[in-house]
Amino acid sequence: MKSSASSVSADAVIGVLDRLRARHPLVHCLTNGVVKNFTANVLLALGAAPAMVEHAEEAEEFAAMADGLLVNVGTLDEPQMAAMRRAIPSANSAKKPWVLDPVAVGPLGVRSRFARELLVHRPAVIRGNASEIIALAGQTGKGRGVDSGDASEAALTAARDLTVRTGGAVLVTGPVDYAVDGARTFACSNGHPLLTRVTGVGCAQGAVVAACAAVTEDRALAAVSAAVFIGVAGDLAARVSPRPGSFAVALLDALDELDAEALRRETRLK
């Protein structure tokens, strides 16, 4: 299904980056074990502050202190589920935004049921590939593990359904990223194929969404800003590092170097 995209400006995205770097939001990451170090480095490169507080009792306490919370179900286990169940209500009570990344939801039963259970807590933003978003909404996607078998545009109906249910926004990732809320659809076509060949880029993007949501109450703007930051940095990194190993380092450098000039020049919004 095609979407009529709404208008968002590069200046609006630049404003989010400026606020992020001025405030250095503290992002509480309940994320998967494969990506913790890379996620922390991505947040630091952009100007945010990462924290991985995972004990259930501490996670509940810390979620209220942090500026935003990421819940990523990539390597889900019982202790992590307990921590998430305690951290999310704590974040909500403190009026701190939380982001759900439903990694590999659809083919696997435990995480699919758990992620759908969490929807009642109304995430500020859901970030996932097309197949994950379709499955999270209760439809049948074509996902294979963390890989999407669906085009991002195919998930727009499911994304809109989820925004109605949560009152937040949804970021559907793919060759074109779509940020959807109840009234608008923003599209970003930045990004390089090398972004898919480095472990943790997508999961780290979820943490960036949480950082952005901590500095703007416009959830769709937070989502599309995260897409732009990762996408533009990927475009810039690929120009100097054409192989995955060096690209991962160059991506961090590019995130650190992002500024208004680069975003105005490189951002492809529609």
C-alpha positions in Angstrom: 0.0 0.0 0.0 1.4 3.4 -0.9 1.2 6.3 1.5 0.8 10.0 0.9 3.8 11.3 2.9 3.4 14.4 5.0 6.0 17.2 5.1 8.8 17.4 7.5 11.8 19.7 7.1 15.5 19.1 7.5 15.5 22.1 9.9 13.0 20.2 12.2 15.4 17.3 12.3 18.4 19.6 12.9 16.5 21.0 15.9 16.2 17.6 17.4 19.9 17.0 17.0 20.7 20.4 18.6 18.5 19.6 21.6 19.9 16.2 21.9 23.5 17.5 22.0 22.5 20.3 24.4 20.7 18.0 26.9 22.7 14.8 26.6 19.7 12.6 27.4 20.3 9.5 29.5 18.9 6.4 27.7 18.2 3.3 29.7 18.8 0.4 27.3 17.2 -3.0 28.1 18.6 -4.5 24.9 20.0 -7.6 23.5 23.4 -9.0 24.4 24.8 -8.9 20.9 24.5 -5.1 20.5 25.1 -3.5 23.9 28.6 -2.1 23.2 27.8 -0.8 19.7 24.5 0.7 21.0 26.4 2.5 23.7 29.0 3.8 21.2 26.3 5.1 18.8 24.6 7.0 21.6 27.8 8.5 22.8 28.8 9.5 19.2 25.6 11.4 18.8 25.8 13.1 22.2 23.5 11.1 24.3 24.4 9.0 27.4 23.8 5.2 27.5 23.1 3.0 30.5 22.5 -0.7 30.7 20.8 -1.3 34.1 19.4 -4.8 33.9 18.6 -6.2 37.4 14.8 -6.1 37.7 14.7 -4.1 40.9 17.4 -1.6 39.7 15.8 -1.4 36.3 12.5 -0.2 37.9 14.4 2.4 39.9 16.6 3.6 37.0 13.8 3.8 34.4 12.3 6.7 36.4 15.7 8.5 36.5 16.6 8.1 32.9 15.3 10.4 30.2 14.2 7.6 27.9 13.9 3.8 27.9 14.6 1.3 25.1 13.0 -2.2 25.3 14.6 -4.5 22.7 13.6 -8.2 22.8 16.4 -9.5 20.6 17.9 -12.0 23.0 15.0 -12.3 25.4 15.2 -14.4 28.6 13.2 -14.6 31.8 15.4 -12.2 33.9 15.2 -9.6 31.1 11.5 -10.0 30.8 11.1 -9.4 34.5 13.3 -6.3 34.2 11.2 -5.0 31.3 7.9 -5.6 33.1 9.1 -3.5 36.0 10.9 -0.8 34.1 8.2 0.1 31.6 5.5 1.1 34.2 8.1 3.0 36.1 9.1 5.0 33.0 5.4 5.7 32.3 4.8 6.8 35.9 7.7 9.2 35.6 6.4 10.4 32.2 9.5 9.2 30.5 9.1 8.0 26.9 9.9 4.3 26.1 10.6 2.7 22.8 9.7 -0.9 21.8 11.9 -2.7 19.3 10.1 -6.0 18.5 13.1 -7.9 17.2 12.1 -11.1 15.3 8.5 -10.9 16.5 6.3 -13.1 14.3 8.2 -16.4 13.7 8.9 -17.0 17.5 6.1 -17.5 20.0 7.5 -16.3 23.3 8.8 -12.9 22.1 5.7 -12.4 20.0 3.3 -12.9 22.9 5.5 -10.8 25.2 5.9 -7.9 22.8 2.1 -7.8 22.2 1.6 -7.9 26.0 3.8 -4.8 26.3 1.6 -2.8 23.9 -0.9 -2.1 26.7 1.8 0.1 28.3 1.6 2.4 25.2 5.1 2.8 23.9 6.0 6.3 22.7 7.5 4.8 19.5 7.7 1.3 18.1 10.7 0.7 15.8 11.0 -2.4 13.6 11.3 -3.7 10.1 8.2 -4.3 8.0 7.7 -7.9 8.9 8.1 -7.2 12.6 5.6 -4.4 12.5 3.1 -6.5 10.6 3.4 -9.4 13.0 3.2 -7.2 16.1 -0.1 -5.9 14.8 -1.4 -9.4 14.7 -1.1 -9.9 10.9 1.0 -12.4 9.0 4.4 -11.1 7.9 7.2 -12.7 5.9 10.0 -12.3 8.5 12.9 -14.7 8.9 14.5 -14.1 12.2 15.7 -10.5 12.2 15.3 -10.2 8.4 12.2 -8.7 6.8 10.5 -10.4 3.9 8.1 -7.5 3.4 8.7 -4.1 1.9 8.4 -1.2 4.3 5.4 0.2 2.5 3.6 -3.1 3.0 3.6 -2.4 6.8 2.0 1.0 6.7 -1.5 -0.2 7.4 -0.2 -2.3 10.4 1.8 0.7 11.6 -1.3 2.9 11.6 -3.2 0.3 13.5 -0.5 0.2 16.1 -0.5 4.0 16.4 -4.2 3.9 17.2 -3.7 1.2 19.8 -0.8 3.0 21.5 -1.3 6.7 20.9 2.4 6.9 19.8 4.3 6.6 16.6 5.8 3.8 14.6 9.1 3.7 12.6 9.1 1.1 9.9 12.6 0.5 8.6 13.8 -0.5 5.2 15.2 1.0 2.0 12.8 3.7 2.7 12.0 4.4 6.4 8.5 5.5 7.3 7.6 7.3 10.5 3.9 7.2 11.2 1.6 8.7 13.8 -2.2 9.1 13.9 -2.2 11.8 11.3 1.1 11.9 9.4 3.5 9.8 7.5 7.1 10.9 7.1 9.5 9.1 4.7 13.3 9.1 4.7 15.3 7.5 1.9 18.7 7.9 3.4 20.9 4.9 4.1 23.4 2.6 2.5 23.3 -1.2 2.1 26.4 -1.5 4.4 24.1 -0.5 7.3 22.6 -4.0 7.0 26.1 -5.7 7.2 27.1 -4.5 10.6 25.6 -6.2 13.7 23.6 -3.9 15.8 22.9 -0.9 13.6 19.1 -1.4 13.7 19.0 -2.1 17.4 21.2 1.0 18.1 18.7 3.0 16.0 16.0 2.1 18.5 18.2 3.6 21.3 18.6 6.7 19.1 14.8 6.9 18.8 14.6 6.9 22.6 17.2 9.7 22.8 15.2 11.7 20.3 11.9 11.1 22.1 13.5 12.4 25.2 14.1 15.8 23.6 10.9 16.2 21.6 7.3 15.4 22.4 6.5 15.0 18.7 6.9 11.2 18.5 6.8 11.0 14.7 9.5 13.7 14.5 11.6 11.7 17.0 11.2 8.6 14.9 12.1 10.2 11.5 15.0 12.1 13.1 16.5 8.8 14.3 16.1 7.4 10.7 17.8 10.5 9.3 20.7 10.4 11.7 21.5 6.8 11.1 20.8 7.0 7.3 22.8 10.1 6.6 25.7 8.9 8.8 25.6 5.6 6.8 25.7 7.5 3.5 28.7 9.5 4.7 30.6 6.5 6.2 30.2 4.4 3.0 32.0 7.1 1.0 35.2 6.6 3.0 34.9 3.0 4.2 33.5 0.6 1.6 33.8 -2.6 3.7 31.8 -3.7 6.8 34.7 -3.7 9.3 36.0 -0.2 8.7 32.4 1.0 7.9 31.3 0.3 11.5 34.0 2.6 12.8 33.4 5.2 10.2 29.7 5.2 11.1 30.5 6.2 14.6 32.8 9.0 13.3 30.0 10.2 10.9 27.5 10.3 13.7 29.9 12.4 15.8 30.5 14.7 12.8 26.8 15.2 11.9 25.9 18.9 11.9 23.3 21.3 10.4 25.3 21.7 7.2 25.6 17.9 6.6 21.9 17.3 7.4 20.7 20.1 5.1 22.9 18.8 2.3 22.3 15.1 2.7 18.8 14.5 4.1 16.4 12.9 1.8 12.9 13.4 3.2 9.6 13.1 1.3 
